[in-house]
Amino acid sequence: LESHKKGLKGITVYRDGSRSGVLVSESIKEGFQTHDAPKRPKELKGEAFNTKVKGVLYSVIVGLFDDKPYEVFITQSNIKGEGLIIKQKSGDYDFIQVSDSNSTHKVLTDGMTDEQAAITRLISTSLRHGADIKFIVEQLGKTEGDLFSFTKGLARVLKKYIPNGEKSTIKCNDCGSDNVIFEEGCSKCLDCGSSKCS
């Protein structure tokens, strides 16, 4: 009847399985899927940002693969701007910045505590295997304890890579709304207007 109302001259109805090749549906893999990370090139573009943790200045260096965060390093220094992260050997990485007249070289694996090294390795592993940066940032924001400030510093930098308008899974502390988005590295509630950048 609906076809007649629409003015169609004829219709054909197939039931799934009545004829091969007519209704084709892709099978959806269920369950937990794993995959390997893309192979890291010897050199990756890197971006360095400064953050303070308990009054100590750190540089957070984010390695980009296809312009997406792929790895994270943190070092007690004052590095800002773009450069190259060069893998010298397993576990040994350098950050090189080239300006008009000179180059700055920094070993990225020096100066971290074992706990800090473990956190940056786990974040890098997650990023390399395709974890959503928003999820990583939100999980870092939930940590407490001795590494609280350190993880907050990392989260502040990584928030810069969350696209504007991306919906957060965290509720607004002020009004309880779940209508929260990321905007310019901050989370903003669309209901009450509250904004949080830490």
Residue pairs with C-beta under 8 A, 6 or more apart in sequence:
3 10
3 11
14 22
14 23
16 23
16 25
35 129
35 130
36 129
37 125
37 128
37 129
37 130
38 65
38 128
40 65
40 70
40 71
40 87
40 128
41 65
42 86
42 87
43 84
43 85
43 86
43 87
44 63
44 64
44 65
44 70
44 71
44 84
44 85
45 63
45 64
45 67
45 82
45 84
45 85
46 61
46 62
46 63
46 64
46 82
46 83
46 84
46 85
46 95
47 61
47 62
47 64
47 81
47 82
48 59
48 60
48 61
48 62
48 79
48 80
48 81
48 82
48 83
48 95
48 97
49 59
49 60
49 61
49 62
49 80
49 157
49 160
50 57
50 58
50 59
50 60
50 78
50 79
50 80
51 57
51 58
51 59
51 60
51 153
51 154
51 156
51 157
52 58
52 153
53 149
53 150
53 152
53 153
54 149
56 76
57 76
57 77
57 78
58 74
58 75
58 76
58 77
58 153
59 74
59 75
59 76
59 77
59 78
59 79
59 80
59 106
60 72
60 73
60 74
60 153
60 154
60 157
60 158
61 72
61 73
61 74
61 75
61 79
61 83
61 85
61 95
61 108
62 69
62 71
62 72
62 157
62 158
62 161
63 69
63 70
63 71
63 72
63 73
63 85
63 124
64 70
65 128
68 127
68 133
68 161
69 127
69 133
69 158
69 161
70 124
70 127
70 128
71 85
71 124
71 127
71 128
72 120
72 123
72 124
72 127
72 154
72 158
73 85
73 93
73 95
73 108
73 109
73 120
74 112
74 116
74 120
74 153
74 154
75 106
75 107
75 108
75 110
75 111
75 112
76 111
77 106
77 111
79 95
79 97
79 104
79 106
81 97
82 97
83 95
83 96
83 97
83 98
83 104
84 95
84 96
85 93
85 94
85 95
85 108
86 93
86 94
86 95
86 96
87 93
88 94
91 109
92 107
92 109
93 107
93 108
93 109
94 105
94 106
94 107
94 108
95 105
95 106
95 108
96 103
96 104
96 105
96 106
97 103
97 104
109 117
112 120
115 146
115 147
115 150
116 147
116 150
119 147
119 150
119 151
119 154
120 154
123 136
123 140
123 154
123 158
126 136
127 133
127 136
133 158
133 161
133 162
134 162
134 166
134 168
134 169
134 182
135 169
136 158
137 155
137 158
137 159
137 162
138 168
138 169
138 170
140 151
140 152
140 154
140 155
140 158
141 151
141 152
141 155
141 170
143 151
143 152
152 198
156 185
156 197
156 198
159 182
159 185
159 186
159 197
160 185
162 182
162 185
163 182
164 181
164 182
164 183
164 184
165 181
165 182
165 183
166 181
166 182
167 180
167 181
168 180
168 181
168 182
168 187
170 180
170 187
171 177
171 178
171 180
172 178
172 179
172 180
172 189
172 191
172 192
172 194
173 194
173 196
174 189
174 192
174 194
175 189
175 191
175 192
175 194
177 189
177 190
177 191
177 192
179 189
179 190
179 191
180 187
180 188
180 189
180 190
181 187
181 188
181 190
182 188
183 195
185 197
186 195
186 196
186 197
187 195
187 196
187 197
188 194
188 195
188 196
189 195
